[in-house]
Amino acid sequence: MFTGIVHERGSVASLEAGRLVVESSLEPEIGDSVAVDGVCLTVTARENGRLSFDVMEETLARSKPFRDKVNLEPALRVGDPLGGHYVQGHVDGVGRLRARVGERLAIEAPPEILRYCVEKGSIAVDGVSLTIAALEEDAFTVALVAHTLQVTTLGALASGDEVNLEVDVLAKYVERLLPNA
């Protein structure tokens, strides 16, 4: 479980034969979970400022390709502050940056993502907990504060870039529990 509050940007050193290696100052234990651009991965090795993760084909098929820089967040621990929202690290789909106007990002998303989006609701974009500011038929808009633009990879996004999306898990449970939903 994560909160969507990124702790640092890591640099991808390599991704070969299903093994992702990221340069990072984080110090998780082997076996700990770390969200990498919103994807929950298990640390398989840690050495000399590098974290290694085994990435399954299913993960690669359901998420966007890893870029040079990635958002990193260690798993939530008892007593940690809940500054964002509950994020599982299970990517629901991939969106695409349509436009950037100042601190606002318009992100195109597939219908299976948008069905769970509500204005002022939560969504994780590349692992970053954000609030939906506006909805359109095929996109949503988020507004980012300067701090988020500086400490995450979202500040470097360009039109057309893909992003990992995870909807609020509570919306999925509500849908499942309601009859004829």
N, C-alpha and C positions, 0 to 999 in steps of 0.2 A: 504494500500500500504506500502511496506517495501523496504529496499535497500539490504538486505542480509548481512548487517554489524551487527554481533552479539554483543549485549551489555554485556551479561554475560552468564555463565553456571548456570542453576538452578538445584536443586535436586528434583526429584519426590518423594513426600511424600506418595501419594496414587493415585490409579485409581480404583474407585469402583462405580458400577451402573452408569457409564457414567459421573462421576465427577472426573476430574483430579485436584489434588492439588500439587502445585510446590512451594518449598522454594526459595525465591528470594528477592533481595534488590530493585528491580524495584518498583516504586510507581504509577502504572497506576490507573485511576479512574475506578469504576465499569462501565461496558459498553464499555471500551476501547478495542481495538484489540491488541493482542500480538502474534507474531509468535513463536510457540513452536516447535522446530526442523523443522521449515519451514511450519508448519500448522497454519493458521490464526484462532485464538480462541478468544472468547469474555470473558473478566474478569467478573465473576459473584459475586465474593467476594474477599476482601483483608483484611487480619487480621494477626497481629503478624508475619510479614515477609513471609506470605503465600498467594499465588494467587490461586483462584479456577476458573475452567473453566468447562462448560458443553460440553461434547464431544459426537457428534452424531454418531450413528452406521455407517452412510455413511463415516464419517471421519475415523473411526477405520478400515473400510473395504478397504479404498484407500491408507492408509499410513502404515508405519511400526509400530510395537509396540513401545511405549515409554520406553526407558531404564532409568537407575537410574539418569543419568545426561542428561540434555537437553539444547539446544541452545535457548536463549531468545532474542527477539528483539521487542521493542515497535513499534507501527505503526509510520510511517513517519509523521512529522508535518511540516507545512509551515515554511520555513526558515532553516530546517535541511539540512545538507550537503548530497549530493547524491554520496556517496563513492563507492557504489557497482553498482547494476543495478536494474531496476524496478522488484520487486518480489511481487506477489499477495498473497502468502500464500495458494495457491490452488495446492496441490500436484498432479502432473500429473502421477506419478507412483513410484514404488519402485525399487531400484537397489541394487546391492550387491558388496561389496569390493572384488575384485579378488586378488589384490596384492598391497603391499606397498613396494616401493623402495625409501628409504630416505624420501624426502618431496613429492614424487609423488605417487598418488593413482590411480590405474586402477579400474574403476567401470563398472561392467557388467550392461547393461540396456536393457530393452525390445525395440523391433523395433519401437513401437509407441512413444518412447522417442528419440531414436537415429535419427529418421527422421528429427528432429528439431535441431540437434547438428551440429555445424560447428567448425572447428579449429579456435581458437581465439575468439569464441563466448562465451556468458555467459550461465551459468547454476547454479541453486541453489541446493546444496547438504546439506540436513538437515538444510535448511534455510540459508546456507552460500553462498554468491555470489562468484563464482569462474569462472576462464577462462579455457576453454577447450584447453589443450596443444596438444592433439593428439586424433585421432579417429581410431577405428578398426571396423570390421564388427559387433561385438556384445558388444563393450565397448568403453569407452572414458577414457582419462587420464587427471587429473588435477595436477598442481604443487602448493604446498602450501608454503607460507613463514612461517618462524619460529613463528611469532606472531600469525598467524591463528591456527597453531598447538597447541599453548599454551592456547589461550583464548576460543577455541571452543571444541566441543566433537570430532572433526575429528582426533585429535592427539591420541585418545584412541581407534580408530577403529582397529579391527583385521580382517584378511581374513575371508570372509563369512558373516560378519555383514551386515545387511540391512541398507539402507539409503533412505530417502525421496528425490525425484527428482522433480524439477519444471523447465521446459524449459522456455526460454525467450518468453514472451507473444507476442512480435513483430513478431516472426517467425510464430506463429499460425495465426495472423491476415493477414500476407502476403499470407500464403497459402489459407486462406478463400477468400481473395479478388481476387486472380489470377484465371482466367478462366481455367477450366480443370486441376487444380492443384491436 
